[in-house]
C-alpha cells in the first residue's frame, strides 16, 4: 500500500499520536519510507549563526511519518 502514496494524496493517520487525523502529503521520502504531511508533525529547530544566516534563529521543519502508519483516503 505504501508504494501507492504520492505527493498531493489525502491520507488518514492510522497509528501514533496523530491517529485519526486527515492531511495532504507535501513530500514523500522513499529512501527512509516517510511522508511529510501538511500541518502535522512540524517541529521547531534552532539554527546556529552562520555566514549565510548571521542571525541564527528558529526554523519550522516537517518531521516524517512512516508510510506504514498512513492510509489513502477516498475522495
C-alpha positions in Angstrom: 0.0 0.0 0.0 2.8 2.4 0.8 4.0 2.3 -2.8 0.7 3.8 -3.9 1.2 7.0 -1.9 2.5 10.1 -3.7 2.6 13.9 -3.2 -0.8 15.5 -3.2 -2.7 12.5 -1.9 -5.1 12.8 1.0 -4.3 10.3 3.7 -5.6 9.3 7.2 -3.2 8.6 10.0 -3.9 5.1 11.4 -1.3 4.9 14.2 0.6 7.2 16.5 0.0 10.4 18.4 -2.0 12.0 15.5 -4.2 8.9 14.9 -7.4 9.7 13.1 -6.3 13.0 11.5 -6.6 13.6 7.8 -4.0 15.5 5.9 -2.4 16.1 2.4 1.0 14.7 1.6 3.6 17.5 1.0 6.6 15.3 0.3 7.5 11.6 0.2 10.9 10.3 1.1 11.0 6.8 -0.4 14.6 6.1 0.9 13.6 6.5 4.5 10.0 5.4 4.0 8.5 8.6 5.4 5.9 11.2 4.3 5.7 14.8 5.3 2.1 15.9 5.9 0.6 19.4 5.7 0.3 21.0 9.1 1.1 17.8 11.0 4.3 16.8 12.9 6.0 20.2 12.5 8.9 20.8 14.9 10.9 23.9 15.6 14.7 23.6 15.1 17.2 26.1 16.4 19.7 27.3 13.8 23.2 28.2 14.6 24.5 31.5 13.3 26.5 31.0 10.1 27.9 33.1 7.3 24.7 32.7 5.3 22.4 33.1 8.3 24.2 35.6 10.6 21.3 36.0 13.0 20.7 32.3 13.5 17.2 31.8 15.0 14.5 29.2 14.7 13.1 27.3 11.7 9.9 25.1 11.4 10.6 21.7 9.7 8.4 18.8 8.8 9.2 15.5 10.6 8.2 12.5 8.6 5.5 9.9 9.5 6.2 6.3 8.5 4.3 5.2 5.3 3.0 2.2 7.1 1.1 4.4 9.5 -0.9 6.1 6.7 -4.0 5.0 4.7 -5.1 6.6 1.5 -8.4 8.4 1.8 -11.1 8.1 -0.9 -12.3 11.4 -2.3 
